[in-house]
């Protein structure tokens, strides 16, 4: 099979995995509260159940990333992690007790940790100039899952039968439904996923080898520095060629460059650099604010506009469409401007949205029509800025961190985001009646990251090979 076709099918499979993660969230969230009530769970179990998934995901993300960096393979990791998704959703379907339901979300969350390996793979198998666009498309797939998920609930809520000893109803059916979907994905991964390098890197690897034969020994450390992209040394046309090429190049680069990506690795040197701290902070604040707003919106619409389930569903669907369009707009924009420009634009939009909400939503005045219009504009602006910040900070993070340990680095980034998704709802949940405090804190965080971005703007760019070598030398 042509290498280009393999690459496209692999990216398509990754998009499908992210879409399923969105569908899972969308089909379980509407019914989990009532499900817990039937199992006689206290109210705080809802927060525990929603946070459990993020908790195990943030703990296992770096571990899966470390595994993928060591093995240079993600297919086996995805197949392994999906087993946890299958088991977790089947446990959710069984649902004998509130504790089993809580454990089911913990187990399923382990499977979500493989996302760090996937982002590491995408970084290694894409060129820097195309990376932001691909990340945007993958993120849009998850949003598409969130959008189509409620449609599945239309028939899942009609389920009312027995499957052997198990009861299938509108509360248990999302578990068995997602279990079957994840089983199908296993077959898709087996058939359509390859750990392929970028097509264009083959020529690059040949050129590097030729240059190394011509250059003297003093130039070897510059070429083989810690920060040098891994795909430069791993460009091949097949899995068999990859092994032989790597073994042939070991005498030139040193065995450690191939076998142990973590040799001389320092977490403090990698993650406490100015630009990395800025991007991790952006990751945390973005997801903290997003989940806080998601928590706030439903009580707000009920209090001011008397929205019911149908109106809220329609609102979330329109929000999903806006976010998907936003991701594809950012995909196009990333080809025209630098990632740091996209990040700056996104932060300005988010700050403007938060200021708007503080002025017009905390103490709404005027008639129903004006209040509803102010709310729609506020939500529109909040969602408009999200794709700009989300895509640019992921793309930049992949460029300012070492490519050979990208899986572990992406795991750390996703763990920071997972912590934000736990803390965001906890913060907003207790302040739905104190919007000035809640939105004020969110605006303060946005202003902080905007100032950090301005001060570090010159460093938010892909380092040159010379800078990479100097960083490696100073660290070693």
Secondary structure, 3 states (H helix, E strand, C coil): CCHHHHHHHHHHHHHHHHHHHHHHHHHHHHHHHHHHHHCCCCCHHHHHHHHHHHHHHHHHHHHHHHHHHHHCCCHHHHHHHHHHHHHHHHHHHHCCCHHHHHHHHHHHHHHHCCHHHHHHHHHHCCCHHHHHHHHHHHHHHHHHHHHHHHHHHHHHCCCCEEECCEEECCCCHHHHHHHHHHHHHHHHHHHHCCCCCCCCHHHHHHHHHHHHHHCCHHHHHHHCCCCCCCHHHHCCCCHHHHHHHHHHHHHHHCHHHHHCCCCCCCHHHHHCCHHHHHHHHHHHHHHHHHHHHHHHHHHHHHHHHCCCHHHHHHHHHHHHHHHHHHHHHHHHHCCCCCHHHHHHHHHHHHHHHHHHHHHHCCCCCCCHHHHHHHHHHHHHHHHHHHHHHHHHHHHHHHHHCCHHHHHHHHHHHHHHHHHHHHHHHHHHHCCCCCHHHHHHHHHHHHHHHHHHHHHCHHHCCCCCHHHHHHHHHHHC
